[in-house]
Amino acid sequence: MPVCAFVAAGFLLCAVSASAQLLPPGGGGGLTNAPLDSWSFNDTNYWTSDYSNAPVSFTNITGRWFGDGTSMTLNSTNPAWLNYSIYEPSGATNLTVDQGSLFFWFSPNWAGTNEGGNGPGVWGRLLEIGAYTPAASYGWWSLYCDPAGANVYFSVQPGDGSSTTYLTAPIQWASNSWHFVALTYCSTNTVLYLDGLPATNGPGLSGWPGTNVLAGGFYLGSDSNGLNQASGSFDDLYTYNVVLSTNAIRSGYDEFWADYYLTPWNVMADIVSAPSNPSTNAVTPDVITGAGYLQANGPVSAHNYGTNAYQVWITNVMATVVSNGTTAISFTIEGGSDGAMYDVFATGALESPLTNAVWYWMGQGGHFTNYSVAITSPNAFLILGTPLDTDSDGLTDAYELLISHTDPHNPYSNPDGILDGWDVLLGLNPQMNNANTPSERANYIYTLADWLNNVTGVKSGTITTDNEGNVKTVSQ
């Protein structure tokens, strides 16, 4: 049975300008030092650097026409990584850990909890060497953000049992918004820059991982196991073996900012998901329901049934500019069956396959009705989701494939024993074993068998469960 229906043609398409030029070695403006290497991610087949250095390995990453041209997106329900050597066979060095600088552009596929989102849900690694261990016995050098997407950290474990977080800075990032992140470090100080300005500074490095750890190279967007994903897009990574000045960092930002903030395909993602009105009166919740942002304009007189509830399509599409960059899109849901409700999803840019695009839930409506929805993105594409829920977890297959990126054939996409639908409803990450995550366990109480039996803390509320700990009802 079809999961998604006919995709409406994109509207308000903007003219695409030529791709921005890369900074030459030595940079422009205040960037007078040549980088060790740089990665513009124009090579989306083999992911070689701008100096033709190939990665050690990569998996489950995609190229995306986003940024100042193409970017690298790492956002997968499976392990995903992009690993480069620190020391090349030619003798070149791609990254220094005792003294140097690096900067890159990053666009999260999530919004922070301070922006109305859920954050990455894990300690998302932006760039990492080695591996974090509780005993700090191996070696670790990492720039990362917290599960809430509200802070960025720089921490180092030299491998001698000590562990130091040198920098912490708050962030307030919205989904699909580009940000410039820069780090400088040496024995006297460390400085983190966000969007061209100093965000915080800390003490100088007192240690770093040994050669055995550095031999494993560095990972961009995840840890060495392909987990703890930053879940977003990366572009224009530059590394240096010198400490760049504040003016040089600002120059690097100024060289790029227009390509990220003013290019049409980067503003295309100015779309947010609508709030839903979930039904929790049954063991299996109906999580994503309600009109959302859709406004019903009345029934249509001429209509056609589908052969079943899953043959449905969008027709009579019309776009009308209303005010201040907002466009009202009207359309009719045709086909389908009486009583069936159909989800409307929107994206600012199509990807291949469709599930690689960043989709947003706009609302739900029945057939033979004309609807309108306000869109602030200059580009948008709409798609209908059918009511099919193969694994009966309270999330339609379309929602799982397009938004939650969970398995539509497995009601428990992670091993915590909670239906994916309840995970989404409770604000848990359905891709993560919440029972094994200390930050989650502070708010959600589990039995030894990983069944949820209490809700406390930030996500306050009460729940009722059956004898196995399956959630039956929730009040918040």
JODA-V712938 format. One record per residue. RES is the residue in three letters. SS is DSSP state (~ for helix, > for strand, _ for the rest). PSI is psi in degrees with one decimal (NA if undefined). NEAR is the number of other ideal C-beta (glycine too) atoms within 10 Angstrom. Layout:
res->(RES	RES)
ss->(SS	SS)
psi->(PSI	PSI)
near->(NEAR	NEAR)
This chain:
res->(MET	PRO	VAL	CYS	ALA	PHE	VAL	ALA	ALA	GLY	PHE	LEU	LEU	CYS	ALA	VAL	SER	ALA	SER	ALA	GLN	LEU	LEU	PRO	PRO	GLY	GLY	GLY	GLY	GLY	LEU	THR	ASN	ALA	PRO	LEU	ASP	SER	TRP	SER	PHE	ASN	ASP	THR	ASN	TYR	TRP	THR	SER	ASP	TYR	SER	ASN	ALA	PRO	VAL	SER	PHE	THR	ASN	ILE	THR	GLY	ARG	TRP	PHE	GLY	ASP	GLY	THR	SER	MET	THR	LEU	ASN	SER	THR	ASN	PRO	ALA	TRP	LEU	ASN	TYR	SER	ILE	TYR	GLU	PRO	SER	GLY	ALA	THR	ASN	LEU	THR	VAL	ASP	GLN	GLY	SER	LEU	PHE	PHE	TRP	PHE	SER	PRO	ASN	TRP	ALA	GLY	THR	ASN	GLU	GLY	GLY	ASN	GLY	PRO	GLY	VAL	TRP	GLY	ARG	LEU	LEU	GLU	ILE	GLY	ALA	TYR	THR	PRO	ALA	ALA	SER	TYR	GLY	TRP	TRP	SER	LEU	TYR	CYS	ASP	PRO	ALA	GLY	ALA	ASN	VAL	TYR	PHE	SER	VAL	GLN	PRO	GLY	ASP	GLY	SER	SER	THR	THR	TYR	LEU	THR	ALA	PRO	ILE	GLN	TRP	ALA	SER	ASN	SER	TRP	HIS	PHE	VAL	ALA	LEU	THR	TYR	CYS	SER	THR	ASN	THR	VAL	LEU	TYR	LEU	ASP	GLY	LEU	PRO	ALA	THR	ASN	GLY	PRO	GLY	LEU	SER	GLY	TRP	PRO	GLY	THR	ASN	VAL	LEU	ALA	GLY	GLY	PHE	TYR	LEU	GLY	SER	ASP	SER	ASN	GLY	LEU	ASN	GLN	ALA	SER	GLY	SER	PHE	ASP	ASP	LEU	TYR	THR	TYR	ASN	VAL	VAL	LEU	SER	THR	ASN	ALA	ILE	ARG	SER	GLY	TYR	ASP	GLU	PHE	TRP	ALA	ASP	TYR	TYR	LEU	THR	PRO	TRP	ASN	VAL	MET	ALA	ASP	ILE	VAL	SER	ALA	PRO	SER	ASN	PRO	SER	THR	ASN	ALA	VAL	THR	PRO	ASP	VAL	ILE	THR	GLY	ALA	GLY	TYR	LEU	GLN	ALA	ASN	GLY	PRO	VAL	SER	ALA	HIS	ASN	TYR	GLY	THR	ASN	ALA	TYR	GLN	VAL	TRP	ILE	THR	ASN	VAL	MET	ALA	THR	VAL	VAL	SER	ASN	GLY	THR	THR	ALA	ILE	SER	PHE	THR	ILE	GLU	GLY	GLY	SER	ASP	GLY	ALA	MET	TYR	ASP	VAL	PHE	ALA	THR	GLY	ALA	LEU	GLU	SER	PRO	LEU	THR	ASN	ALA	VAL	TRP	TYR	TRP	MET	GLY	GLN	GLY	GLY	HIS	PHE	THR	ASN	TYR	SER	VAL	ALA	ILE	THR	SER	PRO	ASN	ALA	PHE	LEU	ILE	LEU	GLY	THR	PRO	LEU	ASP	THR	ASP	SER	ASP	GLY	LEU	THR	ASP	ALA	TYR	GLU	LEU	LEU	ILE	SER	HIS	THR	ASP	PRO	HIS	ASN	PRO	TYR	SER	ASN	PRO	ASP	GLY	ILE	LEU	ASP	GLY	TRP	ASP	VAL	LEU	LEU	GLY	LEU	ASN	PRO	GLN	MET	ASN	ASN	ALA	ASN	THR	PRO	SER	GLU	ARG	ALA	ASN	TYR	ILE	TYR	THR	LEU	ALA	ASP	TRP	LEU	ASN	ASN	VAL	THR	GLY	VAL	LYS	SER	GLY	THR	ILE	THR	THR	ASP	ASN	GLU	GLY	ASN	VAL	LYS	THR	VAL	SER	GLN)
ss->(_	_	_	>	>	>	>	_	_	_	>	_	_	_	_	_	_	_	_	_	_	_	_	_	_	_	_	_	_	_	_	_	_	_	_	_	>	>	>	_	_	_	_	_	_	_	_	_	_	_	_	_	_	_	_	_	>	>	>	_	_	>	>	>	>	_	_	_	_	>	>	>	>	>	_	_	_	_	_	_	>	>	>	>	_	_	>	_	_	_	_	_	>	_	_	_	_	_	_	>	>	>	>	>	>	>	>	>	_	_	_	_	~	~	~	_	_	_	_	_	_	_	_	>	>	>	>	>	>	>	>	_	_	_	_	_	_	_	>	>	>	>	>	>	>	_	_	_	_	_	>	>	>	>	>	>	>	_	_	_	_	_	_	>	>	>	>	>	>	>	_	_	_	_	_	_	_	>	>	>	>	>	>	>	>	_	_	_	>	>	>	>	>	>	_	_	>	>	>	>	>	>	>	_	_	_	_	_	_	_	~	~	~	~	_	_	_	>	>	>	_	_	_	_	_	_	_	_	>	_	_	>	>	>	>	>	>	>	>	>	_	_	_	_	_	~	~	~	~	~	~	~	~	~	~	~	~	~	~	~	~	_	_	~	~	~	~	_	_	_	_	_	_	_	_	_	_	_	>	_	_	_	_	_	_	>	_	_	_	_	_	_	_	_	>	>	>	>	>	_	_	_	_	_	_	_	_	_	_	_	_	>	>	>	>	>	>	>	>	>	>	>	>	_	_	>	>	>	>	>	>	>	>	>	>	_	_	_	_	_	_	>	>	>	>	>	>	_	_	_	_	_	_	~	~	~	_	_	_	>	>	>	>	>	>	_	_	_	>	>	>	>	>	>	>	_	_	_	_	>	>	>	>	>	>	_	_	_	_	_	_	_	_	_	_	_	~	~	~	~	~	~	~	~	_	_	_	_	_	_	_	_	_	_	_	_	_	_	_	~	~	~	~	~	~	_	_	_	_	_	_	_	_	~	~	~	_	~	~	~	~	_	_	>	>	>	_	_	_	_	_	>	>	>	>	_	_	_	_	_	_	>	>	>	>	_	_	_	_	_	>	>	>	>	>	_)
psi->(141.2	142.8	-44.7	150.2	-171.2	135.8	126.5	147.3	148.5	152.3	163.2	44.7	133.6	155.3	139.5	124.5	169.8	151.3	144.1	152.7	143.7	151.4	135.1	160.1	130.1	-14.7	-168.9	163.5	-120.9	-2.3	86.8	-9.6	138.0	138.1	155.9	-44.2	169.1	156.6	106.2	-11.7	35.1	-28.3	92.4	5.4	-48.1	-7.2	34.9	153.6	174.7	-17.5	16.1	24.5	123.8	152.0	158.7	-45.6	160.4	154.3	147.5	39.6	157.9	156.1	147.3	135.7	86.0	141.4	-136.2	17.8	-112.8	152.0	166.7	124.9	126.4	104.4	86.6	148.5	-14.9	163.5	135.2	139.5	162.4	112.9	124.0	151.6	150.8	-40.2	120.1	151.9	-26.7	-10.8	-8.5	151.2	128.9	-22.3	134.6	150.6	-14.7	-34.9	132.9	-165.4	154.2	151.8	157.0	166.9	138.6	134.8	111.4	146.9	8.1	164.1	144.3	160.8	-25.3	2.0	15.7	8.0	-165.2	1.3	-175.4	-17.8	-6.4	173.3	85.8	119.7	122.4	-50.1	134.4	143.2	138.4	-147.8	137.0	134.7	142.0	-33.3	-2.9	40.3	-6.9	-64.5	130.9	137.5	110.0	139.1	121.8	168.4	160.4	167.0	-27.3	-11.0	33.5	-8.2	150.1	141.3	153.4	117.6	153.0	135.7	109.3	-19.1	8.5	14.4	-8.9	153.0	129.4	128.4	107.9	-32.4	143.0	130.7	138.0	148.4	159.2	83.7	134.2	158.8	136.6	25.0	133.8	141.8	142.0	120.8	125.9	145.2	131.2	147.3	144.3	-170.2	-12.1	-30.3	167.9	142.5	134.8	130.8	138.2	124.3	43.4	-6.6	147.4	127.9	-36.7	162.9	161.6	-174.5	167.2	157.6	134.4	-1.7	166.8	164.6	155.0	177.4	-30.6	-34.6	-41.7	-25.0	-20.2	-4.7	-168.8	153.6	136.3	115.8	-1.8	175.9	-177.2	-14.1	2.1	12.6	-173.5	51.8	139.3	-22.9	74.9	-166.9	140.8	148.0	150.5	61.7	127.8	139.2	147.3	153.6	13.3	160.4	112.6	145.8	166.6	-39.6	-36.5	-40.6	-43.3	-37.0	-41.0	-38.6	-45.5	-30.9	-30.4	-24.0	-39.3	-34.4	-24.4	-31.7	-22.5	-13.1	133.3	-41.5	-8.7	-26.3	-2.8	-17.6	23.7	62.6	142.4	152.7	147.8	154.7	145.7	168.3	78.4	150.2	125.1	30.9	3.0	169.0	-38.3	113.7	153.4	93.9	-49.6	92.6	166.5	170.8	-25.4	-129.5	-2.7	136.0	119.5	128.7	10.3	163.4	161.4	145.2	-39.3	124.2	165.0	133.7	151.6	171.2	-21.2	-175.2	-13.9	-3.4	100.0	153.3	166.2	138.7	176.0	44.3	132.4	135.8	131.2	121.5	127.1	-49.1	148.3	45.7	3.4	133.9	133.2	122.0	120.7	147.0	165.9	137.2	118.3	162.0	-154.9	-162.5	158.0	138.3	-16.5	143.1	141.8	129.3	141.3	123.1	151.2	149.2	154.1	-12.8	131.6	146.6	165.1	117.5	171.6	-33.7	-13.8	-17.6	160.4	110.1	154.8	141.5	121.8	-27.3	-172.8	138.6	165.9	171.7	168.5	26.6	141.6	132.5	161.6	151.1	138.7	128.7	130.7	-10.4	140.8	-13.4	144.6	148.1	138.5	149.2	145.7	138.6	138.8	169.8	1.7	125.9	84.6	-41.5	5.7	45.9	6.1	-1.8	130.8	157.8	-39.3	-44.3	-41.6	-38.2	-37.2	-34.5	-58.0	-18.3	43.1	174.8	112.9	-7.2	4.0	113.6	-15.5	84.1	-21.4	164.6	27.7	0.9	12.8	133.2	144.8	-37.9	-43.3	-35.9	-50.0	-44.1	-36.6	-0.4	14.7	161.8	112.2	-8.5	-1.7	141.6	94.3	-30.2	-23.7	10.2	110.9	-40.4	-29.8	-38.5	-19.5	-24.6	-18.0	127.6	133.0	157.0	176.2	-23.2	11.0	28.3	135.7	130.2	4.2	151.8	122.1	172.9	-138.4	-46.3	81.3	156.4	176.2	152.3	157.7	142.6	163.1	-172.3	-21.4	-4.6	7.8	134.0	129.0	-46.9	157.7	138.6	135.1	NA)
near->(11	17	18	23	25	16	16	19	10	15	16	15	13	12	5	10	11	6	15	17	12	16	20	10	13	10	20	14	14	17	25	13	17	14	26	21	21	22	26	22	26	15	16	15	6	9	21	15	21	19	15	9	18	14	19	15	13	19	14	16	23	17	19	22	15	26	27	23	20	18	26	25	26	26	23	20	16	11	14	20	25	23	19	24	19	21	14	15	7	8	6	13	16	20	22	19	21	11	17	19	26	22	25	22	22	25	24	26	19	24	20	23	17	16	19	12	20	17	23	26	24	22	19	25	24	23	24	24	22	27	17	18	14	6	8	18	11	16	25	22	23	23	20	21	28	19	20	18	28	16	16	25	17	24	18	25	25	22	19	11	10	11	15	17	11	21	20	15	18	12	20	14	24	19	22	26	19	25	19	22	23	25	22	24	26	16	11	10	14	21	22	22	24	19	15	18	12	15	17	16	14	17	12	12	21	11	16	21	21	15	9	11	21	21	11	17	19	23	28	25	27	29	22	18	10	22	15	23	26	27	24	28	26	24	25	25	24	22	23	24	15	17	17	27	15	15	11	22	23	20	20	28	20	15	20	23	16	11	20	23	12	10	20	13	19	22	19	23	24	18	21	20	20	18	12	19	11	17	13	20	9	10	15	20	24	21	23	26	16	17	16	21	21	21	15	13	13	8	12	15	6	7	15	12	15	18	9	14	21	19	18	24	19	22	15	11	13	12	13	10	10	10	8	6	13	12	18	15	22	15	24	21	26	23	24	27	16	9	9	17	20	25	26	26	24	24	24	24	19	15	17	8	9	17	13	16	18	25	25	23	23	26	25	22	23	16	25	18	17	18	23	17	21	14	24	13	22	17	21	26	21	22	22	25	27	24	20	15	19	15	20	11	28	26	30	27	22	26	25	28	20	23	21	22	20	26	20	21	11	13	20	17	25	22	12	23	19	28	23	26	29	26	27	25	22	22	17	24	22	26	20	21	14	24	22	13	18	6	14	21	13	11	17	23	14	19	14	6	9	17	19	23	13	14	20	12	12	12	13	9	12	11	19	11	16	10	6	9	16	16	25	15	13	16	9	12)
